[in-house]
Amino acid sequence: MGIRIGAWLLLLAGMMACRAAVPADALTIEQPDPAVAERIKLRPSQLCAGDPRTSSDTGIRNDDKRTLGENLGIALHSIVIQYRTPEWNSPKDVAHHAQEILASRPRFLSTHINWSEGADLRRHAFIAIVQLPDGTSAQIELAGYQVCMRGTGGRYWYFRNVPIDVW
């Protein structure tokens, strides 16, 4: 019971860690992907299933307190939501939170999951493609407070959106 409450507190803290507005002209499209839904059904705890998990890179220390978007060169132009759990009231809620994630200032971006808590893509989760103004795209996967971002170059980055892990 104590672990469950602790996880919810971390989730709520992560939700409150940053606040930002979605650009008024950002296009939000909900386009459920059956392959993503099937993947979650088979492996609900696997955040960023496309990651080959072979990276030996050490990650990025964010001592300059730059936003995730600044670190990865990502600015939301439009968003295509491939999957969202029922806790999200609307696609606009997902788009708003995606922008908050991009505006967050993680202390460290890791090339692999470096925490012990398992992800649960069946609760308070979404997977979306972020379209950039130059036509390239990135992918964001969120499971509670756990974030995985596939950058425009295909590299995967992980962080926890909780007060202890963000500036």
Secondary structure, 3 states (H helix, E strand, C coil): CHHHHHHHHHHHHHHHCCCCCCCCCCEEEECCCHHHHHHHHHCCCCCCCCCCCCCCCCCEECCCCCCHHHHHCCCCCEEEEEEECCCCCCHHHHHHHHHHHHHCCECEEECCCCCCCCCCCCCCEEEEEEECCCCCEEEEEEECCEEEEECCCCCEEEEECCHHHEC
